[in-house]
Amino acid sequence: MPQHAPNTPVCRDCDGFPTVAITTGTRNPDGTRTTLTVTCPTCKGTGRRTAATLIRAGR
């Protein structure tokens, strides 16, 4: 019998990878690469999207 995966809403901007490390191209004195850690601004590093809220326009 097939197993069903839970339906978790994934952020559409980062596809569930909310934090990434980007290399700057320079090296530290010990030879390792200098990296910057960047988080997704849409989901704020959670990897999941929030439920859509309904906005009513008008009176």
Backbone as XML, in Angstrom:
<?xml version="1.0"?>
<chain id="A" units="angstrom">
  <residue number="1" name="MET">
    <atom name="N" x="0.845" y="-1.164" z="0.000"/>
    <atom name="CA" x="0.000" y="0.000" z="0.000"/>
    <atom name="C" x="0.901" y="1.242" z="0.000"/>
  </residue>
  <residue number="2" name="PRO">
    <atom name="N" x="0.639" y="2.227" z="-0.856"/>
    <atom name="CA" x="1.525" y="3.389" z="-0.942"/>
    <atom name="C" x="1.417" y="4.292" z="0.285"/>
  </residue>
  <residue number="3" name="GLN">
    <atom name="N" x="2.536" y="4.887" z="0.621"/>
    <atom name="CA" x="2.573" y="5.839" z="1.725"/>
    <atom name="C" x="2.322" y="7.227" z="1.170"/>
  </residue>
  <residue number="4" name="HIS">
    <atom name="N" x="1.491" y="7.977" z="1.826"/>
    <atom name="CA" x="1.196" y="9.336" z="1.393"/>
    <atom name="C" x="2.048" y="10.329" z="2.177"/>
  </residue>
  <residue number="5" name="ALA">
    <atom name="N" x="2.622" y="11.257" z="1.473"/>
    <atom name="CA" x="3.427" y="12.293" z="2.108"/>
    <atom name="C" x="2.496" y="13.363" z="2.672"/>
  </residue>
  <residue number="6" name="PRO">
    <atom name="N" x="2.849" y="13.939" z="3.806"/>
    <atom name="CA" x="2.013" y="14.996" z="4.360"/>
    <atom name="C" x="2.030" y="16.220" z="3.444"/>
  </residue>
  <residue number="7" name="ASN">
    <atom name="N" x="0.931" y="16.866" z="3.367"/>
    <atom name="CA" x="0.799" y="18.037" z="2.499"/>
    <atom name="C" x="1.292" y="19.271" z="3.250"/>
  </residue>
  <residue number="8" name="THR">
    <atom name="N" x="2.592" y="19.534" z="3.154"/>
    <atom name="CA" x="3.156" y="20.705" z="3.809"/>
    <atom name="C" x="3.312" y="21.816" z="2.779"/>
  </residue>
  <residue number="9" name="PRO">
    <atom name="N" x="2.790" y="22.977" z="3.071"/>
    <atom name="CA" x="2.906" y="24.080" z="2.122"/>
    <atom name="C" x="4.338" y="24.616" z="2.082"/>
  </residue>
  <residue number="10" name="VAL">
    <atom name="N" x="4.981" y="24.484" z="0.951"/>
    <atom name="CA" x="6.366" y="24.923" z="0.782"/>
    <atom name="C" x="6.373" y="26.326" z="0.189"/>
  </residue>
  <residue number="11" name="CYS">
    <atom name="N" x="7.313" y="27.140" z="0.640"/>
    <atom name="CA" x="7.455" y="28.505" z="0.131"/>
    <atom name="C" x="7.739" y="28.461" z="-1.369"/>
  </residue>
  <residue number="12" name="ARG">
    <atom name="N" x="7.014" y="29.239" z="-2.144"/>
    <atom name="CA" x="7.184" y="29.194" z="-3.597"/>
    <atom name="C" x="8.419" y="29.952" z="-4.065"/>
  </residue>
  <residue number="13" name="ASP">
    <atom name="N" x="8.970" y="30.798" z="-3.221"/>
    <atom name="CA" x="10.157" y="31.556" z="-3.625"/>
    <atom name="C" x="11.458" y="30.794" z="-3.393"/>
  </residue>
  <residue number="14" name="CYS">
    <atom name="N" x="11.520" y="30.012" z="-2.310"/>
    <atom name="CA" x="12.776" y="29.302" z="-2.014"/>
    <atom name="C" x="12.650" y="27.790" z="-2.176"/>
  </residue>
  <residue number="15" name="ASP">
    <atom name="N" x="11.482" y="27.275" z="-2.497"/>
    <atom name="CA" x="11.239" y="25.838" z="-2.693"/>
    <atom name="C" x="11.651" y="24.999" z="-1.487"/>
  </residue>
  <residue number="16" name="GLY">
    <atom name="N" x="11.501" y="25.535" z="-0.296"/>
    <atom name="CA" x="11.817" y="24.774" z="0.908"/>
    <atom name="C" x="13.266" y="24.831" z="1.335"/>
  </residue>
  <residue number="17" name="PHE">
    <atom name="N" x="14.098" y="25.601" z="0.642"/>
    <atom name="CA" x="15.490" y="25.803" z="1.036"/>
    <atom name="C" x="15.632" y="27.238" z="1.518"/>
  </residue>
  <residue number="18" name="PRO">
    <atom name="N" x="15.248" y="27.538" z="2.773"/>
    <atom name="CA" x="15.149" y="28.914" z="3.234"/>
    <atom name="C" x="16.475" y="29.610" z="3.518"/>
  </residue>
  <residue number="19" name="THR">
    <atom name="N" x="17.526" y="28.845" z="3.785"/>
    <atom name="CA" x="18.822" y="29.449" z="4.107"/>
    <atom name="C" x="19.875" y="28.891" z="3.167"/>
  </residue>
  <residue number="20" name="VAL">
    <atom name="N" x="20.643" y="29.776" z="2.555"/>
    <atom name="CA" x="21.704" y="29.356" z="1.646"/>
    <atom name="C" x="23.003" y="30.049" z="2.022"/>
  </residue>
  <residue number="21" name="ALA">
    <atom name="N" x="24.116" y="29.440" z="1.649"/>
    <atom name="CA" x="25.437" y="30.029" z="1.853"/>
    <atom name="C" x="26.001" y="30.397" z="0.486"/>
  </residue>
  <residue number="22" name="ILE">
    <atom name="N" x="26.388" y="31.647" z="0.336"/>
    <atom name="CA" x="26.913" y="32.158" z="-0.929"/>
    <atom name="C" x="28.386" y="32.503" z="-0.731"/>
  </residue>
  <residue number="23" name="THR">
    <atom name="N" x="29.231" y="32.004" z="-1.611"/>
    <atom name="CA" x="30.650" y="32.318" z="-1.500"/>
    <atom name="C" x="30.912" y="33.691" z="-2.102"/>
  </residue>
  <residue number="24" name="THR">
    <atom name="N" x="31.847" y="34.415" z="-1.498"/>
    <atom name="CA" x="32.180" y="35.756" z="-1.977"/>
    <atom name="C" x="33.330" y="35.743" z="-2.976"/>
  </residue>
  <residue number="25" name="GLY">
    <atom name="N" x="34.019" y="34.608" z="-3.076"/>
    <atom name="CA" x="35.153" y="34.518" z="-3.987"/>
    <atom name="C" x="36.483" y="34.776" z="-3.316"/>
  </residue>
  <residue number="26" name="THR">
    <atom name="N" x="36.459" y="35.242" z="-2.086"/>
    <atom name="CA" x="37.713" y="35.480" z="-1.359"/>
    <atom name="C" x="37.954" y="34.337" z="-0.387"/>
  </residue>
  <residue number="27" name="ARG">
    <atom name="N" x="39.179" y="34.266" z="0.117"/>
    <atom name="CA" x="39.548" y="33.219" z="1.074"/>
    <atom name="C" x="40.023" y="33.841" z="2.384"/>
  </residue>
  <residue number="28" name="ASN">
    <atom name="N" x="39.766" y="33.117" z="3.461"/>
    <atom name="CA" x="40.241" y="33.512" z="4.785"/>
    <atom name="C" x="41.720" y="33.166" z="4.897"/>
  </residue>
  <residue number="29" name="PRO">
    <atom name="N" x="42.429" y="33.694" z="5.898"/>
    <atom name="CA" x="43.857" y="33.384" z="6.054"/>
    <atom name="C" x="44.150" y="31.892" z="6.207"/>
  </residue>
  <residue number="30" name="ASP">
    <atom name="N" x="43.186" y="31.105" z="6.716"/>
    <atom name="CA" x="43.429" y="29.674" z="6.873"/>
    <atom name="C" x="43.107" y="28.872" z="5.613"/>
  </residue>
  <residue number="31" name="GLY">
    <atom name="N" x="42.676" y="29.541" z="4.536"/>
    <atom name="CA" x="42.434" y="28.884" z="3.264"/>
    <atom name="C" x="40.977" y="28.556" z="2.980"/>
  </residue>
  <residue number="32" name="THR">
    <atom name="N" x="40.085" y="28.720" z="3.965"/>
    <atom name="CA" x="38.672" y="28.441" z="3.724"/>
    <atom name="C" x="38.024" y="29.606" z="2.988"/>
  </residue>
  <residue number="33" name="ARG">
    <atom name="N" x="36.919" y="29.322" z="2.332"/>
    <atom name="CA" x="36.235" y="30.369" z="1.572"/>
    <atom name="C" x="35.356" y="31.219" z="2.485"/>
  </residue>
  <residue number="34" name="THR">
    <atom name="N" x="35.257" y="32.504" z="2.152"/>
    <atom name="CA" x="34.392" y="33.409" z="2.882"/>
    <atom name="C" x="32.981" y="33.266" z="2.322"/>
  </residue>
  <residue number="35" name="THR">
    <atom name="N" x="32.009" y="33.030" z="3.216"/>
    <atom name="CA" x="30.630" y="32.841" z="2.781"/>
    <atom name="C" x="29.699" y="33.811" z="3.489"/>
  </residue>
  <residue number="36" name="LEU">
    <atom name="N" x="28.580" y="34.073" z="2.843"/>
    <atom name="CA" x="27.503" y="34.867" z="3.422"/>
    <atom name="C" x="26.289" y="33.961" z="3.568"/>
  </residue>
  <residue number="37" name="THR">
    <atom name="N" x="25.622" y="34.019" z="4.706"/>
    <atom name="CA" x="24.407" y="33.242" z="4.906"/>
    <atom name="C" x="23.219" y="34.153" z="4.649"/>
  </residue>
  <residue number="38" name="VAL">
    <atom name="N" x="22.337" y="33.715" z="3.747"/>
    <atom name="CA" x="21.192" y="34.524" z="3.352"/>
    <atom name="C" x="19.918" y="33.716" z="3.581"/>
  </residue>
  <residue number="39" name="THR">
    <atom name="N" x="18.903" y="34.353" z="4.172"/>
    <atom name="CA" x="17.615" y="33.689" z="4.380"/>
    <atom name="C" x="16.574" y="34.261" z="3.430"/>
  </residue>
  <residue number="40" name="CYS">
    <atom name="N" x="15.570" y="33.463" z="3.139"/>
    <atom name="CA" x="14.500" y="33.862" z="2.232"/>
    <atom name="C" x="13.683" y="34.980" z="2.878"/>
  </residue>
  <residue number="41" name="PRO">
    <atom name="N" x="13.515" y="36.114" z="2.200"/>
    <atom name="CA" x="12.758" y="37.215" z="2.789"/>
    <atom name="C" x="11.250" y="36.961" z="2.809"/>
  </residue>
  <residue number="42" name="THR">
    <atom name="N" x="10.764" y="36.062" z="1.973"/>
    <atom name="CA" x="9.326" y="35.808" z="1.921"/>
    <atom name="C" x="8.864" y="34.993" z="3.118"/>
  </residue>
  <residue number="43" name="CYS">
    <atom name="N" x="9.538" y="33.867" z="3.379"/>
    <atom name="CA" x="9.118" y="33.000" z="4.488"/>
    <atom name="C" x="9.923" y="33.271" z="5.756"/>
  </residue>
  <residue number="44" name="LYS">
    <atom name="N" x="10.887" y="34.173" z="5.684"/>
    <atom name="CA" x="11.736" y="34.555" z="6.815"/>
    <atom name="C" x="12.485" y="33.373" z="7.423"/>
  </residue>
  <residue number="45" name="GLY">
    <atom name="N" x="12.929" y="32.457" z="6.561"/>
    <atom name="CA" x="13.774" y="31.361" z="7.001"/>
    <atom name="C" x="13.047" y="30.136" z="7.506"/>
  </residue>
  <residue number="46" name="THR">
    <atom name="N" x="11.741" y="30.039" z="7.322"/>
    <atom name="CA" x="11.023" y="28.855" z="7.790"/>
    <atom name="C" x="10.911" y="27.791" z="6.712"/>
  </residue>
  <residue number="47" name="GLY">
    <atom name="N" x="10.897" y="28.177" z="5.442"/>
    <atom name="CA" x="10.754" y="27.220" z="4.353"/>
    <atom name="C" x="9.323" y="26.873" z="4.030"/>
  </residue>
  <residue number="48" name="ARG">
    <atom name="N" x="8.412" y="27.410" z="4.787"/>
    <atom name="CA" x="6.988" y="27.139" z="4.569"/>
    <atom name="C" x="6.243" y="28.441" z="4.330"/>
  </residue>
  <residue number="49" name="ARG">
    <atom name="N" x="5.187" y="28.332" z="3.588"/>
    <atom name="CA" x="4.390" y="29.531" z="3.345"/>
    <atom name="C" x="3.269" y="29.590" z="4.361"/>
  </residue>
  <residue number="50" name="THR">
    <atom name="N" x="2.815" y="30.773" z="4.630"/>
    <atom name="CA" x="1.704" y="30.948" z="5.543"/>
    <atom name="C" x="0.408" y="30.793" z="4.771"/>
  </residue>
  <residue number="51" name="ALA">
    <atom name="N" x="-0.643" y="30.531" z="5.467"/>
    <atom name="CA" x="-1.940" y="30.378" z="4.817"/>
    <atom name="C" x="-2.364" y="31.712" z="4.228"/>
  </residue>
  <residue number="52" name="ALA">
    <atom name="N" x="-2.937" y="31.632" z="3.059"/>
    <atom name="CA" x="-3.382" y="32.846" z="2.383"/>
    <atom name="C" x="-4.579" y="33.427" z="3.133"/>
  </residue>
  <residue number="53" name="THR">
    <atom name="N" x="-4.518" y="34.696" z="3.357"/>
    <atom name="CA" x="-5.617" y="35.363" z="4.032"/>
    <atom name="C" x="-6.464" y="36.076" z="2.994"/>
  </residue>
  <residue number="54" name="LEU">
    <atom name="N" x="-7.727" y="36.099" z="3.228"/>
    <atom name="CA" x="-8.636" y="36.765" z="2.321"/>
    <atom name="C" x="-8.709" y="38.249" z="2.671"/>
  </residue>
  <residue number="55" name="ILE">
    <atom name="N" x="-8.612" y="39.061" z="1.658"/>
    <atom name="CA" x="-8.684" y="40.510" z="1.838"/>
    <atom name="C" x="-9.935" y="40.988" z="1.153"/>
  </residue>
  <residue number="56" name="ARG">
    <atom name="N" x="-10.802" y="41.587" z="1.915"/>
    <atom name="CA" x="-12.026" y="42.110" z="1.335"/>
    <atom name="C" x="-11.856" y="43.568" z="1.017"/>
  </residue>
  <residue number="57" name="ALA">
    <atom name="N" x="-12.215" y="43.916" z="-0.171"/>
    <atom name="CA" x="-12.147" y="45.312" z="-0.604"/>
    <atom name="C" x="-13.570" y="45.868" z="-0.642"/>
  </residue>
  <residue number="58" name="GLY">
    <atom name="N" x="-13.677" y="47.126" z="-0.443"/>
    <atom name="CA" x="-15.003" y="47.742" z="-0.456"/>
    <atom name="C" x="-15.462" y="48.090" z="0.938"/>
  </residue>
  <residue number="59" name="ARG">
    <atom name="N" x="-16.793" y="48.275" z="1.077"/>
    <atom name="CA" x="-17.258" y="48.675" z="2.385"/>
    <atom name="C" x="-17.755" y="47.535" z="3.116"/>
  </residue>
</chain>
